[in-house]
């Protein structure tokens, strides 16, 4: 390709005057189109050309239709820096320039992700078809050959700006839409949490001896989960879901739930059903479980619950409500799951629930001291509790005790170091 350094946009001043007169006499735009065009007049136009006369002529043509804001670059070595600094709305770029040619400038601009939608119009005296195709292939928006007609330049610039405005609006709309989705999602999450808190409060009212029991259990479960290395989302979910571990007790008669003594076998059988009731509360319209409860695995249980509930929070709450009385050695209820058959959220909540039950007053027992409670918890290692979960509990014991002392009204009272045996068959 070839272009003489002295080449300008038109061959003579007479030609420029003729084009000016032609542009003035042409009724190029309809009223509506003119309004659209006028909306682009605030646009910043960068002209990159080593010949000042070319820059002057381009600016004159564009000022004829109202454009006033220009950035000019005669040294192509500063082209990329200037575009990044000024952020023009369209670039008019010459090809044949000393130091850095126009195609290289085009490449440098297109390598910038933030300039991906920037219209770049090539304005050059080079007329070879191969050069035009190469420039378009490298990302040029338009290709104009000198001498360029003023009206064509005006129309091409206008069209490029309209396309850019469309892309900008689309990008801004996408950003606004994303913000709105994030806001609504946050509202839904908060609404979910508030519903869970309301349900947990209902459970508290059924058993007013427990005070902040459900809240403390949720905090303990979150602490254990963090020390197990669980993810942020899991820890947040279990903090809320674990508060519903005993929601099924709303279906247990007061004569059993509040009985100040040992439960007989029939009463204890009824009490154990709070796990099933809790799962059904958390997952409305729950499909019946397979009949062989004792043989169901945690995978099958999870699949069954997931198939009837779309909320991750309520799915976890249902799993916790149903499995937090399972034991590591397989002697728990209601399904007799053992070891890793028990979902991890159930294993975590089991430790959290038992610690809180031991350290607070219940209808069937006085509050045990922290030392005695921790001793009992330790004795359950490998039988009642998952050893790894218990290790996580001990790792976070300082945080657990901080919650205990802050949210347990009994913690400030004398906590007798009780050594009497627990009620056999009691629901701790």
C-alpha positions in Angstrom: 0.0 0.0 0.0 1.2 3.5 -0.7 0.2 7.0 0.5 2.1 10.2 0.1 2.7 12.1 3.4 1.3 15.2 1.9 -2.0 13.6 0.8 -5.1 15.4 2.3 -8.8 14.6 2.4 -9.6 16.7 -0.7 -7.6 17.9 -3.7 -8.1 21.6 -3.3 -9.8 24.4 -1.3 -12.3 24.7 -4.1 -13.3 21.1 -3.6 -13.7 21.7 0.1 -15.9 24.7 -0.6 -18.0 22.7 -3.0 -18.5 19.9 -0.6 -19.4 22.4 2.1 -22.0 23.9 -0.1 -23.3 20.5 -1.1 -23.6 19.4 2.5 -25.4 22.6 3.4 -27.9 22.2 0.6 -28.6 18.5 1.2 -31.6 17.6 3.4 -29.8 14.6 4.6 -31.8 13.6 7.6 -35.4 13.5 8.5 -36.6 15.4 11.6 -36.5 12.2 13.7 -33.1 11.2 12.3 -31.8 14.7 13.0 -32.9 14.4 16.6 -31.0 11.2 16.9 -28.0 12.8 15.3 -28.2 15.7 17.6 -28.1 13.4 20.6 -24.6 12.4 19.5 -23.2 15.9 19.5 -21.7 15.5 23.0 -19.5 12.7 21.7 -15.8 12.9 21.9 -14.1 12.2 18.6 -10.4 11.3 18.4 -8.5 12.0 15.1 -5.2 10.2 14.7 -3.3 11.5 11.6 0.3 12.7 11.2 -0.9 15.5 8.9 -2.4 18.5 10.8 -4.3 19.6 7.7 -6.1 16.3 7.5 -7.2 16.7 11.2 -8.3 20.2 10.5 -10.5 19.2 7.5 -12.1 16.3 9.4 -12.9 18.5 12.3 -14.4 21.1 9.9 -16.6 18.5 8.2 -17.9 17.3 11.6 -18.4 20.7 13.1 -20.8 21.4 10.1 -23.3 19.0 11.8 -22.6 20.1 15.3 -19.8 18.0 16.7 -17.6 20.1 18.9 -15.4 17.9 21.1 -12.3 16.6 19.5 -9.0 15.0 20.5 -6.2 15.2 18.0 -3.0 13.1 17.8 -0.3 13.7 15.2 2.3 11.4 16.8 1.1 7.8 16.5 3.4 6.7 19.3 1.0 8.5 21.7 -2.1 7.2 20.1 -2.8 4.3 22.5 -2.0 6.4 25.6 -4.2 9.2 24.5 -7.2 7.0 23.7 -6.9 5.3 27.1 -6.7 8.6 28.8 -9.4 10.6 26.9 -11.8 7.6 26.2 -13.2 9.0 23.0 -16.5 7.7 21.6 -15.1 7.2 18.1 -11.6 7.1 16.6 -10.7 8.3 13.1 -7.4 6.6 12.2 -5.0 7.2 9.3 -2.9 4.2 8.1 0.4 5.6 6.8 2.2 7.4 9.6 5.8 7.5 10.7 7.0 5.6 13.8 3.8 3.4 14.3 1.6 2.7 11.3 -2.2 2.7 11.6 -2.6 -1.1 11.5 -0.3 -1.4 14.5 -2.2 1.3 16.3 -5.4 -0.6 15.5 -4.0 -3.8 16.8 -2.9 -2.2 20.1 -6.3 -0.7 20.7 -8.1 -3.9 19.9 -6.0 -5.8 22.4 -7.5 -3.7 25.1 -10.7 -5.4 26.5 -12.0 -2.0 27.7 -11.9 -0.7 24.1 -13.6 -3.7 22.5 -16.7 -1.7 21.5 -14.9 1.5 20.5 -15.7 2.4 16.9 -12.5 2.8 14.8 -12.9 4.3 11.4 -10.0 4.1 9.0 -9.6 7.3 6.9 -6.7 6.8 4.4 -5.5 7.5 0.9 -4.6 3.8 0.5 -7.0 2.3 -1.9 -5.8 -1.3 -2.3 -8.6 -3.9 -1.6 -6.2 -6.1 0.4 -5.4 -3.3 2.7 -9.1 -2.5 3.3 -9.8 -6.2 4.0 -6.9 -6.5 6.4 -7.9 -3.4 8.3 -11.5 -4.7 8.7 -10.2 -8.1 9.7 -8.1 -6.6 12.4 -11.2 -4.8 13.9 -11.8 -1.6 12.0 -15.4 -0.5 12.1 -15.4 1.4 8.8 -13.0 2.1 6.0 -13.1 5.5 4.2 -10.7 6.4 1.3 -9.4 9.9 0.9 -10.5 12.2 -0.5 -13.5 11.6 1.6 -16.9 13.2 1.0 -18.0 15.3 3.9 -21.5 13.9 4.0 -20.3 10.3 3.9 -17.9 11.0 6.8 -20.7 12.6 8.8 -23.0 9.7 8.2 -20.4 7.1 9.0 -19.5 8.8 12.2 -23.1 9.2 13.2 -23.8 5.5 12.5 -20.7 4.4 14.4 -21.8 6.5 17.4 -25.3 5.1 17.3 -24.0 1.6 17.4 -21.7 2.5 20.2 -24.6 4.1 22.1 -26.6 0.9 21.6 -23.7 -1.2 23.0 -23.2 1.2 25.9 -26.9 1.1 26.8 -27.0 -2.7 26.5 -23.9 -3.0 28.8 -25.4 -0.5 31.3 -28.7 -2.3 31.2 -27.0 -5.6 31.9 -25.2 -4.0 34.8 -28.4 -2.5 36.2 -30.2 -5.8 35.7 -27.4 -7.6 37.5 -27.6 -5.2 40.4 -31.4 -5.6 40.5 -31.1 -9.4 40.5 -28.5 -9.2 43.3 -30.8 -6.9 45.3 -33.8 -9.2 44.8 -31.8 -12.3 45.6 -30.6 -10.7 48.8 -34.2 -9.8 49.7 -35.2 -13.4 49.0 -32.4 -14.8 51.1 -33.3 -12.4 53.9 -36.9 -13.4 53.6 -35.9 -17.0 53.9 -33.9 -16.3 57.0 -36.7 -14.4 58.6 -39.1 -17.3 57.9 -36.6 -19.7 59.4 -36.3 -17.5 62.5 -40.0 -17.3 62.8 -40.3 -21.1 62.7 -37.5 -21.5 65.2 -39.3 -19.0 67.5 -42.4 -21.2 67.2 -40.4 -24.1 68.5 -39.0 -22.0 71.3 -42.5 -21.1 72.5 -43.4 -24.7 72.6 -40.5 -25.4 75.0 -39.9 -22.1 76.9 -37.3 -23.8 79.1 -34.8 -23.7 76.3 -34.5 -19.9 75.9 -32.0 -19.2 73.2 -31.4 -22.9 72.5 -32.1 -22.8 68.8 -30.0 -19.7 68.2 -27.0 -21.1 70.2 -27.2 -24.4 68.3 -27.1 -22.6 65.0 -24.0 -20.6 66.1 -22.3 -23.7 67.5 -23.0 -25.5 64.2 -21.5 -22.7 62.2 -18.4 -22.6 64.3 -17.9 -26.4 64.0 -18.4 -26.2 60.2 -15.8 -23.5 59.9 -13.3 -25.5 61.8 -14.1 -28.5 59.6 -13.0 -26.3 56.6 -16.5 -26.1 55.1 -17.1 -23.3 52.6 -18.6 -20.0 53.4 -22.0 -20.8 51.8 -22.3 -24.1 53.8 -21.4 -22.4 57.0 -24.0 -19.6 56.4 -26.6 -22.2 55.6 -26.0 -24.4 58.6 -26.1 -21.4 60.9 -29.7 -20.8 59.9 -30.8 -24.4 59.1 -29.6 -25.8 62.4 -32.0 -23.5 64.3 -34.9 -25.7 63.0 -33.4 -29.0 64.2 -36.2 -29.5 66.8 -39.0 -27.8 64.9 -40.8 -31.1 64.8 -41.4 -30.9 68.6 -44.4 -28.6 67.8 -46.2 -31.9 67.0 -45.3 -33.5 70.3 -47.9 -33.4 73.1 -47.1 -31.2 76.1 -47.5 -34.2 78.5 -44.5 -35.7 76.7 -42.5 -32.7 75.7 -42.6 -31.0 79.1 -42.7 -34.2 81.3 -40.3 -33.5 84.3 -38.9 -37.0 84.4 -38.1 -40.2 82.6 -40.1 -41.0 79.5 -41.5 -44.5 79.2 -41.0 -46.5 76.1 -44.3 -45.4 74.5 -43.6 -41.8 75.3 -40.0 -42.0 74.0 -41.3 -43.6 70.8 -43.6 -40.7 70.3 -40.8 -38.2 71.1 -38.6 -39.7 68.5 -41.1 -38.9 65.8 -40.2 -35.2 66.1 -37.4 -35.9 63.6 -40.0 -37.0 61.0 -42.3 -34.2 61.9 -39.4 -31.7 61.6 -38.5 -32.9 58.1 -42.1 -32.6 57.0 -42.3 -29.1 58.4 -39.2 -28.0 56.5 -40.2 -29.8 53.3 -44.0 -29.3 52.7 -45.8 -31.9 50.7 -43.0 -34.3 51.4 -43.3 -37.6 49.5 -43.4 -40.6 51.8 -40.0 -42.0 52.6 -39.3 -45.6 51.4 -40.6 -48.1 53.9 -37.2 -49.5 55.0 -36.1 -46.5 57.1 -33.4 -48.5 58.8 -31.7 -49.3 55.5 -31.9 -45.9 53.8 -28.5 -44.2 53.1 -27.7 -40.5 53.5 -27.4 -40.4 49.7 -30.8 -41.8 49.1 -32.2 -39.5 51.9 -30.6 -36.4 50.4 -31.9 -37.3 46.9 -35.4 -37.9 48.3 -35.4 -34.5 50.1 -33.8 -32.6 47.2 -36.5 -34.0 44.9 -39.2 -32.3 47.0 -37.6 -28.9 47.9 -35.9 -26.3 45.8 -34.5 -24.2 48.6 -31.0 -25.1 49.7 -31.7 -23.7 53.2 -34.9 -25.7 53.7 -33.3 -28.8 52.2 -30.5 -28.6 54.8 -33.0 -27.9 57.6 -35.0 -30.9 56.6 -31.9 -33.1 56.6 -30.8 -31.8 60.0 -34.2 -32.2 61.5 -34.4 -35.8 60.4 -30.8 -36.9 61.2 -29.5 -34.9 64.1 -30.3 -37.8 66.5 -28.4 -40.4 64.5 -25.3 -41.8 66.2 -21.8 -42.5 64.7 -22.1 -46.2 65.9 -25.5 -46.7 64.2 -27.6 -46.9 67.4 -29.4 -43.6 66.9 -32.8 -42.8 65.5 -34.9 -42.6 63.4 -33.1 -44.6 60.7 -30.1 -46.1 62.5 -27.6 -44.6 60.1 -24.0 -45.0 61.0 -20.7 -43.1 60.4 -20.7 -41.3 57.0 -24.1 -42.6 56.1 -25.2 -39.7 58.4 -25.1 -36.4 56.4 -22.4 -34.1 57.6 -24.9 -31.4 58.6 -26.6 -33.9 60.8 -23.3 -35.0 62.4 -22.4 -31.3 63.1 -25.7 -30.4 64.6 -25.7 -33.5 66.8 -22.6 -32.2 68.7 -24.0 -28.7 68.8 -27.4 -29.8 70.1 -26.0 -32.2 72.8 -23.6 -29.6 74.1 -26.4 -27.1 74.5 -28.8 -29.6 76.0 -26.2 -30.6 78.6 -25.4 -27.0 79.6 -29.0 -25.8 80.0 -31.9 -26.8 82.2 -34.5 -29.1 80.7 -37.8 -30.4 82.2 -36.0 -33.7 83.0 -32.6 -32.4 84.3 -30.7 -29.5 85.7 -28.0 -27.7 83.8 -24.7 -29.4 83.9 -21.4 -27.5 84.4 -19.4 -26.7 81.3 -16.6 -29.0 82.5 -18.9 -31.9 83.1 -20.7 -31.3 79.8 -17.4 -31.3 77.9 -16.4 -34.5 79.7 -19.6 -36.2 78.5 -19.1 -34.9 75.0 -15.6 -36.4 75.0 -16.9 -39.8 76.1 -19.1 -39.8 73.0 -16.2 -39.8 70.6 -16.5 -42.6 68.1 -19.8 -43.9 69.6 -22.2 -41.0 69.5 -20.2 -38.5 67.6 -18.0 -38.3 64.5 -14.4 -38.0 65.7 -13.5 -35.4 63.0 -16.6 -33.3 63.9 -15.6 -33.5 67.6 -12.1 -32.4 66.8 -13.6 -29.4 65.0 -15.7 -28.7 68.0 -12.6 -28.7 70.3 -10.7 -26.5 67.8 -13.5 -23.8 68.1 -14.2 -24.3 71.8 -13.2 -20.7 72.7 -15.8 -19.4 70.2 -18.4 -21.9 71.4 -18.0 -20.8 75.0 -18.2 -17.2 74.0 -21.6 -17.9 72.5 -22.6 -19.9 75.5 -21.8 -17.2 78.0 -23.3 -14.4 75.9 -26.6 -16.1 75.0 -27.3 -18.4 77.9 -29.1 -16.7 80.8 -28.1 -19.7 83.1 -24.4 -19.1 82.4 -24.1 -16.4 85.0 -25.8 -18.4 87.7 -24.1 -21.1 89.8 -23.7 -24.1 87.4 -23.5 -27.1 89.7 -21.1 -29.7 88.7 -23.8 -32.4 88.5 -22.7 -36.0 88.5 -26.0 -37.8 88.6 -26.7 -40.0 85.5 -28.9 -38.6 82.7 -32.4 -39.8 82.5 -32.4 -43.0 80.5 -34.4 -42.5 77.3 -34.5 -38.7 77.7 -34.4 -36.6 74.5 -31.1 -34.8 74.7 
